[in-house]
Structure formats: C-alpha cells, structure tokens
Amino acid sequence: MQLSAKELAGILGAEIEGDATVQVNRPAKIEEGEPGSISFLANPKYEAYLYNTEASIVVVSKDFVARESYTPTLLRVEKVYESFARLLSFYDQAVQARPEGIAPEAYIDPTAEVADSAVIGRFTTIERGAVIGPNVVIFDQVFVGANARIGAGSILFPGVRVLHQCELGEHCVLHANVVIGSDGFGFAPDEQGVYQKVPQVGKVILGDRVDVGANTSIDRATMGVTRIGEGVKLDNLVQIGHNVEIGAHTVIAAQTGVAGSTKIGKHCRIGGQVGFVGHVNIADGTQIQAQSGIAGPIEEPNQAWFGSPAIPYRDYIRSYAVFKKLPGLYRQLHRLEQEVEALRNRDK
C-alpha cells in the first residue's frame, strides 16, 4: 500500500506542511520511524523524537508549534489519536487477505439466510436457520450454529465459533478463536455426591459494536440470556459466565473472569486478571485495578477499587503504605517490649 501525503490528507481532512508527494506504505512509532513510514505525535513527552525521526510523514495537531527543525512532512489534524486510529483501520483492511464472495469450500445449509454482500471464507460452516447480515465478513474455519444471527457489518476472524441461537449486533468484531455460546458451567450433585450436568438452554446476545478479543469465551445462559451491551470491549482470554450482564461501553482487560449471574454496569473499566464472584451487582462507572478480587456487590457508582478482596482504591493505597512497613514496625515493637521488660526487671 503506497499513499502520498496528499492522498492521506484527503482521507483525514488534514492540512499538509511539507512535501505533498512523499509516499508511505506502513505505520510506525515515532521513535522507530523509518523512510516510507507514517507516525503521529500526540503526547508532548514524545516531541523530542520528531526532530530526529526518519519517518516520512507525522500526524500532529493543528495547533502544534515546533521548537526545532524537522524533516518529515506534517499532516495537521484536529484530533490526532482519532485520525491515526482511522489510518490504522485503513491500513489494516488494506493488508489483510480478506475473503471475497463465498468460498466454494464453505458449507452453507440451504435453510440459512446469507446477505448477497456477505463474504464467507474457506471451510466455514453456516448451520440451518442461521442469518448472516449485509456486509458481514467471515474468515476461514468459522462455525455459525443453528438459528444464530450475525448483524450487519460484523467481522468474524478465523476459528470463531458462534453457537446455536446466539445473536450478534451490528458491526461487532470477534477475534480469532472466540467462542460465543459455550456451555454454561452448571452442575448439581445427586444423592451420591456425583455432579450431574444441568442443561444450559439459554443463549448469548451481543449488542452493536462489541469487540471480543482472541480466545475469549462467553457462556450461554442456563435459561434466558447472557447479555453483552452496546460498545463493550473485551480483551483476550476473558471468561464470561452464564447469565452475566455487562452494561454498555464497559471495557474489560485480559484474563478477567466473571462468574455466573453477575451484573456489571455501564462505562466500567476493569483491569486484567480481575475475578468476580457470582450473583453480585457492580455499579455504573466502577473502576477496578488489575488482579483485584470482587467478593461482594459494589453499589456506589464511579468509584475505584483495588485489592483482594477489593476495597476502595485510596483505602488500599493507604493500607499498603502501612502494610509494607509491617516487618520494620514489628521489629520496633519487639525492641520496645524488650526495653519495657528490662525496665520492669530493674525496678523489682
């Protein structure tokens, strides 16, 4: 992919400062820029790299004022991060070998409904009654189960499994090896204490513009729905249990596990390796630090939590400031006890 500064300026609505004919074919970090690459400068901490980078083009804000000389062509935009994200999306689509049309190696059940504009890769299976919406892109080796629905503009990368009756909204992205509608973890002991399987007959529903990272698994409900709200972003290796509900625009980092029937509010931010017990409610706007354990409900919205079991973030930081001093405090206490004992013995 070769694009000139003039062409990129047209895509971004940018002002050009420098050589409009210079061409680039790849993005790069500003500190690693090479000829033929495009980078960006949004954080002032990285400004020094602009004066030494070999990148051919750098995207900067319209109000940026250089303090030294530089060699790249500048593209001046209103919002640097948003503009560069658009460029990365454009580049991503250009370099990926996406399927075209419907591959002859794909299997599509005669009762399935597939929009004319959908594309389906090799060795993909679309089962009976499934509905594939307009402009859906399904890569190789994907499985879409019976009566599942894939909303318009969604992208399913290789190895994705959307199992029976599950539903995706529009413009969802499922990365490699995601499983939607895996069996909920339901077992009950019989009279002999042997665990017997409880059938999981519900489904999973994803709202619009949900992004699910590689190897993440979302369990179907025992009954009813496991529901992921609009705009939710799940990182790689996240486990969502049966009947969980996640509110709109919540983000969850890698290796987090959410036990069954927990309800997480809207606009929450959850770090990596956080664990949730089941059947608790988490208020809107909650922020949870990585590796925290949530053992009970969080009722007050827009609060930060940390620790295991988690407590309010600032309380944890204050507690940790004391906790890490405990060995020294113990030695000091031990010396004081010895001194008190010596005084007692002296006065006898």
Disulfide bonds with the S-S distance in Angstrom:
none
